[in-house]
Amino acid sequence: MKLRNILLKAIGSIGAISLGFSTSFLAIQAPSLAQNREICNNTGEKISIALGYRDGFSKGWYIVDRNLCLNLSNFDNSLGSPKYYYAQSYYANVFNNSRTIWNGNKAEQFCVTNSGFALTRSYLLDSLVTCAGNSAAPKSFGFIGSGKNLTP
């Protein structure tokens, strides 16, 4: 009887330890969306993404293949985390040189260039966004919120 009680206690302890590991593992596997904001590319094509930060700063282009996501927690910097996005087709249409655009609710305007750019600032003059430099142009960005799922 003593041996049986010892075995039951041992099995119960192992079960409790196992349950503790299982619970911790689940917490690690499923972080909340607020901690793991992403822009996911479900458009069926490769896209380029520019990110907008507070105080009118923007940065881009980040290339995201189809069916992949851009994890925004990797882009936190002295300006905080990105709040806005502008996405476009990576390849221009061969017939009219246009690109498909994804920019959500067009909440704010930021400056972008055709090639990669780092923390470009937009300026508000007479209610219009202006950009420094000849190649930069204002574009309407959408609000990211807890994440975006871009579709065709």
N, C-alpha and C positions, 0 to 999 in steps of 0.2 A: 504494500500500500504506500509506503514511503517513497519507493522508487517511482510509482505511478504519479504521485503528487509532484515530485521533482521534475519529471518529464513534462507534465502538464504546465507547470510554471515556466519551464524552459521554452516550450512551444509557444506559450502565450507571450513571453518576452520577445521571441523572434518575430511573432506576428505583429506586435506593436512596433518593433524597429522597422520591419518591412513596410508597414503602413505609413510610418513617418517618412521614410525615403520616398515612397510612392507619392505622397502628398507634396513633398518638396519638389519632386521631379515635375509634377503637373504644373506647379506654380511657375517653374522656370520655362516650361514649354509654351505656356499661354500667357505672355505678357499682355497688359491692357493696350488697346489701340492708342491711347494717349501717349504711351511710352514708346511706341513703335510706329510712328506715322510713316506712311509710304505713299508714293504715287505709282500705281501699277499700270503697266502697259498691256491692255487687252485689245488693242486696236487692230492687230493683225499685221502690223508693219513696224519697222524700227523708227523710233522717235527721238527728238532732241528736246531737252527740258531746260528752261531757265528758271531760277528761283528768285523770289523777291523777299527782301528783308525790311525791317523797320527803317525809318528815315530815308526812304527812297533808294536804297542800295539794292542792286541785283547782280546775279552771277550766273554764268552758263558757258557753254552748253554741256549738258550731261546726256550722254547717249545711252538709251535703254532699248535693248532688243525686245521683240514681241514676247509676251507672256512672262516678263520679268518685272521686278519692282525696284524703285529707287528708294532706299531707306533714308528718310530725312534726318534721323538722329545723327547720321554721319556728317551733317553739314552745319551743326551748331557752331557758332563762333562768337566773337566779341559783340556782334549785333543780335545775338540770340539765335533762335531757330527760324528757318524760313517760314513765311506766312502765306506767300502767294506763289502761283506757278503759271507758266506759259509753255505750252508744248506744241511742237510742229513736226510734220513728217520729216524724217531725216533726208529722204531723197525727194527732189522736186519732180513734179509731173513732167514727163518728157514732151508732152504736147503743148502745154501752156506755161511751163516753168513755175507753176503755183505749188503751194504746200497746204496740206490740211492742217488746221489750227484747232487746238483744244485749250480753252482758257476760261472755262466755267462761267461764273457770273460776272466777269469783267469788272471786278471790284476796285482795282487800282491800276495806275499806269506806271511802268518802269521802262528804263532804257535797255535796249539790246543791240548787239551788232551781229553781222552775219557770221563772223568767226568767234572763237572762244573769247570770253571777256571775264574780268575779275572785279567784282565789287564796283560796278559802274553806278554813278549816282544820277538820279533824275532831279530836276529843279522845277518848282512850280512858279511860273511867271505869268501874271495876268490870267489866272485860272487855266493855263495850258502847261502841260509837261514839256520841258525842253531838255535836250541831252547835249552834253559836252562832246565835242569831236564830230567830224563829218560823217563817220560811218554809223554812229549810234542813232537809233530811232525809237520813239516811244511806242509801247505795245500794251494792250490791256491784259492784265493778269487776273486769274481767278483766285479766290480764297481757298486755301488748302483745308483748313479745319482739322479733323482727326485723320484725314487721308483721302485720296482720290483714286477712283478706278476709271481709267480712260478707256472708252469703247469707240468703235467706228461711228 
